[in-house]
Amino acid sequence: MEWFGRAKLNFTHSATPVSLKCKDGTATDIVSLVKETTPPCHLNPLLFNGHMQTFWTATKQHGPSIYYRRKIFESDNPSVEGTFAVDFIDEPFEETDPDLPPGRKPMLVILHGLSGGSHEIYLRHAIAPLVESGDWEACVVNSRGCAMSPITTGVLYNARATWDIRQTVKWLQEKYPNRALFGLGFSLGANILTNYCGEEGADCVLKAAVICSNPFNLEVSNKALQRSILGKEVYQRVMGSNMKELVKRHEEAIEKFTVLDLQRLQNVTYLYEFDRAVQCPLWGYPTEDAYYRDASSTDAILAIRIPFLAIHATDDPIAVDEAVPYNEFKANPYTVLTTTSLGGHLCWFEVGGSRWFSRPVSQA
């Protein structure tokens, strides 16, 4: 337990970090910029470890109010046909306005966690400071079937589903050629965003990206969760239940468009069992471990060619520390890994209920 919630900060990076130019024209580098914009991490001392921080999430039913306007996209990739929903941050309104936010403000493209959506409290905590400043626009790419979006084909989403963010970024670049685009990902969305940035490499049109609580090596994280009672009977069980509920919500469409055995799904308890019963047959993986290895974003770190910040709590009970690719961050001058010794999974609760990670995210 850290002294009165004062978490230790550490920065893992290349010995020769990439140079950057500040708004005022002065030169700096990515490591100096991250250190300058990362505040001390003083968390709620009553939530003294990763489990306590993560469990406290269940009590947080309210967060900053964020209003959205939804746009439905038809996939332009014939191999992953279907529709997906992108929610654009907007002002409160009473009458329907078909126009999306105009202007030249930078746009933040956000990916949520497993079975989540634009409504998630952790997501709203992170983007509220940016929205309130009036200097940013933002949108959330909802995974297919999440956030009350429909499933219109047999293509669902998985941990490597980079196709929808790729289409969204391409559309934004064409629609708003004068906007700078940035990425922000949480948990599974962090894994997807990392893979996307790695796949795009030097051609990535995002100016920079920040990720929080990325599980990185999904096979290692999965095995670690199965080793402990809390990991298996709490986290794996809850995540498995959430994914079962997502499938149940779209049961009619899934029966229509896929050959999944939904009866088999009744016997699923844990997330890895869900992946075995659903993701493997949908995507052609022989085992869930093969799926985890293919979807992991560890190696993608090496291919990233934009300024890239990862924020991770070493006591995260879900995105476990042993799955974090420390050496890969040291090998890539474009990347920095900020770790805190407290924080749990997408939590970092401070006294009063605010979340520490929203500040380095909004200031980076």
Summary of the structure (lengths in Angstrom):
residues: 364
radius of gyration: 19.7
end to end distance: 27.8
largest distance: 61.7
contacts: 1236
relative contact order: 0.19
helix: 41%
strand: 18%
